């Protein structure tokens, strides 16, 4: 069964079939190949995976992000991020980084972040004289900060396969998100200095910064509001996601006065489509996970890793390498749902904290989002900048280096994982 599953899975991926359909087809083919299992198992397992109350948080967090990112709020956040870092060298590109950190507290989606911020800032950066490929690389890497700052859609998915609380994962994601923000700003600053990027000295405008901070406050308060409610047990993650939608609606209606029926309708449709895509992957991954469990793949992998690598640090290194490679070829939600059930039992055996494993997984797969051949934010950013993928990839090397350093720190220093 496993051989059939692997062959069909990679064969269809090679043919560029959407990953959700690939998972369903591969699971169905492997069950048929078994010769004794009914095909109805596919439907049963897919349906069973939807019967989860915490999973209701997904569409509501996606909807709250859609509502918050549109309208005046999005422009206010970009203006705030711009004024904050524009006066430093590399400030124009650092705006994308800081903007991604702020947007991350609203959207929880790297793809939405890359599209929204890239569409606004890349044309401006190009016009100012920055190389198009560098602008695309910066946006592709920076947008992944969004999946670490709460609310994070990938962390909700990881909680489904690991039984780690969403609250613990959200708290643990804050520090790596801020560290990535800091190191990417450093990359932009050093690149501007050594490569002579355009630089215009802009005097600090305190009153304007305070005004923009006040205008962007509703968005900046969103992750804080989520973390406080979860930390003090005021509401469950699902309840918090519903409150986040109400919060976004209230901000649009009573603070910015730009919420219209047309905007609300567009946000609901956008959130519905995004949820449908993610849910298909979740449902299909449940069938694949059931097959792997029945075939004892997690146990066999744990035995192989313990018997061959022996040392915990080597096992952690191997897990990172596997996740990095997987992230290059498989969409982030599918990779989490497929690798989670394999790595969680092994992490328990070697004493690796499951929250720490979750941060490692999201960091690894975030790097995959801007790594060829299937780099989603890479392709989006290159398309916006109208530059070639190969040129953009060359510009990504300093971002890869810094992201890997952050990954190694969280892989081998447990104290950094706050929860």
MITORKOL-141069 format. One record per residue (C-alpha): residue number from 1; residue in three letters; z, x, y. Coordinates in steps of 0.25 Angstrom, whole numbers, plus 5000, padded with zeros to 4 digits. Each point is the difference from the previous one (the first is absolute). Layout:
<recs>
    nr   rest      z      x      y
   NUM    ALA      Z      X      Y
...
</recs>
This chain:
<recs>
    nr   rest      z      x      y
     1    UNK   5000   5000   5000
     2    UNK   5004   5011   5010
     3    UNK   4987   5008   4998
     4    UNK   4992   4987   5002
     5    UNK   5008   4997   5013
     6    UNK   4998   5014   5005
     7    UNK   4985   5000   4997
     8    UNK   4997   4987   5006
     9    UNK   5009   5002   5012
    10    UNK   4994   5013   5005
    11    UNK   4986   4996   4996
    12    UNK   5001   4988   5009
    13    UNK   5007   5008   5011
    14    UNK   4988   5010   4999
    15    UNK   4990   4988   5003
    16    UNK   5008   4996   5012
    17    UNK   5006   4987   4995
    18    UNK   5012   4995   5008
    19    UNK   5012   5005   4994
    20    UNK   5006   4986   4998
    21    UNK   4988   4996   4991
    22    UNK   5001   5013   4993
    23    UNK   5014   4998   4996
    24    UNK   4997   4986   4994
    25    UNK   4988   5005   4993
    26    UNK   5006   5012   4994
    27    UNK   5013   4992   4995
    28    UNK   4991   4989   4994
    29    UNK   4991   5011   4993
    30    UNK   5012   5007   4994
    31    UNK   5006   4987   4995
    32    UNK   4987   4996   4994
    33    UNK   4999   5014   4993
    34    UNK   5014   4998   4994
    35    UNK   4994   4990   4991
    36    UNK   5013   4992   4998
    37    UNK   5004   4996   5014
    38    UNK   4995   4987   5007
    39    UNK   4993   5002   5013
    40    UNK   5009   4989   5006
    41    UNK   5010   5011   5002
    42    UNK   4993   5005   5012
    43    UNK   5001   4986   5007
    44    UNK   5015   4999   4996
    45    UNK   5004   5014   5005
    46    UNK   4992   4998   5013
    47    UNK   5007   4986   5002
    48    UNK   5014   5005   4997
    49    UNK   4999   5011   5010
    50    UNK   4999   4990   5011
    51    UNK   5013   4994   4997
    52    UNK   5008   5009   5008
    53    UNK   5008   4995   5013
    54    UNK   5000   5014   5006
    55    UNK   4985   5001   4999
    56    UNK   5000   4988   5011
    57    UNK   5003   5011   5010
    58    UNK   4986   5006   4999
    59    UNK   4992   4989   5006
    60    UNK   5011   4997   5011
    61    UNK   5001   5015   5004
    62    UNK   4985   5001   5001
    63    UNK   4999   4988   5008
    64    UNK   5011   5005   5010
    65    UNK   4992   5013   5001
    66    UNK   4987   4992   5003
    67    UNK   5007   4992   5011
    68    UNK   5007   5011   5006
    69    UNK   4988   5010   5001
    70    UNK   4991   4990   5007
    71    UNK   5001   4997   5014
    72    UNK   5007   5006   5012
    73    UNK   5011   5007   4991
    74    UNK   4990   5009   4993
    75    UNK   4995   5005   5014
    76    UNK   5014   5002   5005
    77    UNK   5004   5008   4988
    78    UNK   4988   5009   5002
    79    UNK   5002   5002   5015
    80    UNK   5015   5003   4997
    81    UNK   4996   5011   4989
    82    UNK   4989   5006   5010
    83    UNK   5010   5001   5011
    84    UNK   5010   5006   4991
    85    UNK   4991   5012   4995
    86    UNK   4988   5001   5009
    87    UNK   5005   5010   5009
    88    UNK   5002   5011   4989
    89    UNK   4989   5008   4994
    90    UNK   4993   4992   4989
    91    UNK   5006   4987   5006
    92    UNK   4988   4992   4999
    93    UNK   4999   5002   4985
    94    UNK   5016   4999   4999
    95    UNK   4999   4986   5005
    96    UNK   4994   4996   4987
    97    UNK   5011   5006   4993
    98    UNK   5011   4994   5008
    99    UNK   4993   4987   5001
   100    UNK   4999   5000   4985
   101    UNK   5015   5001   4998
   102    UNK   5002   4989   5010
   103    UNK   4989   4991   4993
   104    UNK   5006   5004   4987
   105    UNK   5013   4992   5004
   106    UNK   4991   4988   5001
   107    UNK   4988   5000   4990
   108    UNK   5005   5008   4988
   109    UNK   4986   5003   4997
   110    UNK   4992   5013   5001
   111    UNK   4987   4993   5000
   112    UNK   5003   4990   5011
   113    UNK   5006   5012   5008
   114    UNK   4988   5009   4998
   115    UNK   4990   4988   5005
   116    UNK   5009   4995   5012
   117    UNK   5004   5013   5006
   118    UNK   4987   5008   4996
   119    UNK   4992   4989   5006
   120    UNK   5007   5001   5013
   121    UNK   5003   5015   5001
   122    UNK   4989   5008   4993
   123    UNK   4989   4996   5010
   124    UNK   5009   5004   5012
   125    UNK   5004   5013   4993
   126    UNK   4985   5003   4998
   127    UNK   4997   4997   5014
   128    UNK   5011   5010   5005
   129    UNK   4993   5011   4992
   130    UNK   5007   5001   4987
   131    UNK   4991   5003   4988
   132    UNK   4997   4986   4993
   133    UNK   5003   5006   4986
   134    UNK   5014   5004   5005
   135    UNK   5002   4987   5006
   136    UNK   4997   4993   4987
   137    UNK   5008   5010   4992
   138    UNK   5012   4998   5009
   139    UNK   4999   4985   4999
   140    UNK   4998   5000   4985
   141    UNK   5013   5008   4998
   142    UNK   5009   4994   5010
   143    UNK   4997   4985   4996
   144    UNK   5007   5003   4987
   145    UNK   5013   5001   5007
   146    UNK   5000   4985   5000
   147    UNK   5003   4999   4986
   148    UNK   5013   5007   5001
   149    UNK   5006   4994   5012
   150    UNK   5006   4986   4996
   151    UNK   4994   4990   4997
   152    UNK   4992   5007   4990
   153    UNK   4991   4992   4990
   154    UNK   4999   5012   4990
   155    UNK   5015   5001   4999
   156    UNK   5001   4985   4997
   157    UNK   4990   5002   4989
   158    UNK   5009   5012   4995
   159    UNK   5012   4992   5000
   160    UNK   4993   4990   4990
   161    UNK   4998   5011   4989
   162    UNK   5013   5008   5002
   163    UNK   5011   4989   5004
   164    UNK   5004   5009   5012
   165    UNK   5004   4991   5011
   166    UNK   4990   4998   5011
   167    UNK   5011   5003   5010
   168    UNK   5003   5014   4994
   169    UNK   4985   5003   5001
   170    UNK   4998   4995   5014
   171    UNK   5012   5009   5005
   172    UNK   4995   5012   4992
   173    UNK   4986   4999   5006
   174    UNK   5005   5002   5015
   175    UNK   5003   5015   4999
   176    UNK   4987   5004   4993
   177    UNK   4992   4991   5010
   178    UNK   5006   5007   5012
   179    UNK   4998   5014   4993
   180    UNK   4986   4997   4998
   181    UNK   4999   4995   5015
   182    UNK   5006   5013   5005
   183    UNK   4992   5010   4991
   184    UNK   4987   4993   5004
   185    UNK   5003   5000   5014
   186    UNK   5002   5015   4998
   187    UNK   4987   5001   4994
   188    UNK   4993   4994   5012
   189    UNK   5008   5009   5009
   190    UNK   4996   5013   4993
   191    UNK   4986   4995   4998
   192    UNK   4998   4997   5015
   193    UNK   5006   5014   5004
   194    UNK   4992   5008   4990
   195    UNK   4987   4993   5001
   196    UNK   5000   4997   5015
   197    UNK   4999   4985   4999
   198    UNK   5000   4993   5014
   199    UNK   5013   4999   5007
   200    UNK   5004   4993   5013
   201    UNK   5013   5002   5006
   202    UNK   5006   4986   5003
   203    UNK   5013   4998   5007
   204    UNK   5011   4993   4993
   205    UNK   5001   4986   5005
   206    UNK   5014   4995   4997
   207    UNK   5000   4986   5006
   208    UNK   4986   4997   4992
   209    UNK   5006   5005   4987
   210    UNK   5012   4991   5002
   211    UNK   4991   4988   5003
   212    UNK   4992   5003   4988
   213    UNK   5012   5002   4991
   214    UNK   5005   4987   5004
   215    UNK   4986   4993   4997
   216    UNK   4999   5007   4986
   217    UNK   5015   4998   4997
   218    UNK   4997   4987   4991
   219    UNK   4992   5009   4991
   220    UNK   5009   5012   5000
   221    UNK   5012   4991   4996
   222    UNK   4992   4994   4988
   223    UNK   5004   5011   4990
   224    UNK   5014   5001   5005
   225    UNK   5002   4985   4999
   226    UNK   4995   5000   4986
   227    UNK   5009   5012   4996
   228    UNK   5012   4994   5006
   229    UNK   4998   4986   4993
   230    UNK   4998   5007   4987
   231    UNK   5011   5010   5001
   232    UNK   5011   4990   5004
   233    UNK   4995   4990   4989
   234    UNK   4997   4990   5011
   235    UNK   4987   4996   4992
   236    UNK   4992   5004   4988
   237    UNK   4987   5008   5002
   238    UNK   4992   4987   4998
   239    UNK   5008   4992   5010
   240    UNK   4999   5012   5010
   241    UNK   4985   4999   4998
   242    UNK   5000   4986   5004
   243    UNK   5009   5003   5012
   244    UNK   4990   5011   5004
   245    UNK   4989   4989   5001
   246    UNK   5008   4991   5009
   247    UNK   5004   5013   5008
   248    UNK   4985   5003   5002
   249    UNK   4997   4986   5004
   250    UNK   5012   4999   5010
   251    UNK   4995   5013   5006
   252    UNK   4986   4995   5002
   253    UNK   5004   4987   5005
   254    UNK   5012   5003   5009
   255    UNK   4999   5014   5004
   256    UNK   4985   5004   5001
   257    UNK   4995   4985   5001
   258    UNK   4987   5004   4993
   259    UNK   5002   4993   4987
   260    UNK   4989   4989   4998
   261    UNK   4996   4992   4988
   262    UNK   4987   5008   4999
   263    UNK   5008   5013   4999
   264    UNK   5010   4994   4990
   265    UNK   4989   4995   4991
   266    UNK   4993   5013   5000
   267    UNK   5013   5007   4996
   268    UNK   5003   4990   4989
   269    UNK   4986   5002   4994
   270    UNK   5001   5015   5002
   271    UNK   5013   5001   4993
   272    UNK   4995   4990   4989
   273    UNK   4988   5009   4996
   274    UNK   5009   5013   5000
   275    UNK   5010   4993   4992
   276    UNK   4990   4995   4990
   277    UNK   4994   5014   4998
   278    UNK   5014   5006   4998
   279    UNK   5005   4988   4990
   280    UNK   4987   5002   4991
   281    UNK   5004   5015   4999
   282    UNK   5015   4996   4997
   283    UNK   4996   4990   4990
   284    UNK   4990   5009   4993
   285    UNK   5009   5012   5000
   286    UNK   5011   4991   4992
   287    UNK   4990   4998   4989
   288    UNK   4997   5015   4999
   289    UNK   5015   5003   5001
   290    UNK   5003   4991   4989
   291    UNK   4990   5007   4991
   292    UNK   5005   5014   5004
   293    UNK   5014   4995   4996
   294    UNK   4996   4994   4987
   295    UNK   4993   5013   4997
   296    UNK   5012   5008   5004
   297    UNK   4993   5008   5010
   298    UNK   5012   5002   5009
   299    UNK   5009   5005   4989
   300    UNK   4989   5009   4994
   301    UNK   4997   5006   5014
   302    UNK   5015   5003   5002
   303    UNK   5001   5007   4987
   304    UNK   4988   5008   5003
   305    UNK   5005   5004   5014
   306    UNK   5014   5003   4995
   307    UNK   4995   5008   4988
   308    UNK   4989   5008   5007
   309    UNK   5005   5002   5014
   310    UNK   5015   4999   4997
   311    UNK   5005   5004   5014
   312    UNK   5002   4988   5010
   313    UNK   4994   5008   5011
   314    UNK   4987   5002   4992
   315    UNK   5000   4985   4996
   316    UNK   5001   4996   5015
   317    UNK   4989   5009   5003
   318    UNK   4991   4994   4989
   319    UNK   5003   4986   5005
   320    UNK   4996   5004   5014
   321    UNK   4987   5006   4995
   322    UNK   4997   4988   4992
   323    UNK   5003   4991   5011
   324    UNK   4991   5008   5010
   325    UNK   4989   5000   4990
   326    UNK   5001   4985   4998
   327    UNK   5001   4997   5015
   328    UNK   4986   5006   5001
   329    UNK   4994   4990   4991
   330    UNK   5008   4988   4999
   331    UNK   5004   4990   5011
   332    UNK   5015   5002   5005
   333    UNK   5005   4986   4994
   334    UNK   4994   5002   4987
   335    UNK   5005   5015   4999
   336    UNK   5014   4995   5003
   337    UNK   5000   4989   4990
   338    UNK   4993   5009   4989
   339    UNK   5008   5013   5002
   340    UNK   5014   4993   5003
   341    UNK   5002   4995   4986
   342    UNK   4997   5014   4994
   343    UNK   5008   5008   5010
   344    UNK   5012   4992   5002
   345    UNK   5006   5002   4985
   346    UNK   4997   5015   5001
   347    UNK   5007   5001   5014
   348    UNK   5012   4993   4993
   349    UNK   5000   5011   4989
   350    UNK   5000   5012   5010
   351    UNK   5009   4994   5010
   352    UNK   4991   4998   5011
   353    UNK   5004   4989   5009
   354    UNK   4991   4988   4999
   355    UNK   5000   4998   5015
   356    UNK   4996   5014   5002
   357    UNK   4989   4998   4990
   358    UNK   4995   4988   5008
   359    UNK   4999   5009   5013
   360    UNK   4993   5011   4992
   361    UNK   4990   4990   4994
   362    UNK   4997   4993   5014
   363    UNK   4998   5014   5006
   364    UNK   4991   5005   4989
   365    UNK   4991   4988   5001
   366    UNK   5000   5000   5015
   367    UNK   4993   5013   4999
   368    UNK   4990   4994   4991
   369    UNK   4997   4990   5010
   370    UNK   4993   5011   5008
   371    UNK   4995   5008   4989
   372    UNK   4986   4999   4994
   373    UNK   4993   4994   4992
   374    UNK   5007   4987   5002
   375    UNK   5008   5002   5013
   376    UNK   5001   4987   5007
   377    UNK   5005   5004   5013
   378    UNK   4991   5012   5000
   379    UNK   4988   4991   4999
   380    UNK   5005   4990   5010
   381    UNK   5003   5011   5010
   382    UNK   4987   5008   4998
   383    UNK   4992   4987   5001
   384    UNK   5007   4997   5014
   385    UNK   4998   5014   5005
   386    UNK   4985   5000   4994
   387    UNK   5002   5013   4994
   388    UNK   4997   5006   4986
   389    UNK   5011   4999   4989
   390    UNK   4998   5015   4996
   391    UNK   5003   5004   5015
   392    UNK   5012   4991   5001
   393    UNK   5006   5006   4987
   394    UNK   4999   5014   5005
   395    UNK   5008   4996   5013
   396    UNK   5010   4994   4990
   397    UNK   5005   5013   4995
   398    UNK   5012   5002   5009
   399    UNK   5004   4985   4998
   400    UNK   5000   5002   4985
   401    UNK   5008   5013   5001
   402    UNK   5011   4993   5009
   403    UNK   5000   4987   4991
   404    UNK   5002   5009   4988
   405    UNK   5012   5007   5006
   406    UNK   5006   4987   5003
   407    UNK   4997   4995   4986
   408    UNK   5007   5013   4994
   409    UNK   5012   4998   5008
   410    UNK   5002   4986   4996
   411    UNK   4997   5004   4985
   412    UNK   5011   5011   4999
   413    UNK   5010   4997   5011
   414    UNK   5007   4987   4995
   415    UNK   5009   5000   5012
   416    UNK   4988   4996   5009
   417    UNK   4998   4987   4993
   418    UNK   5009   4991   5008
   419    UNK   5004   4986   4994
</recs>
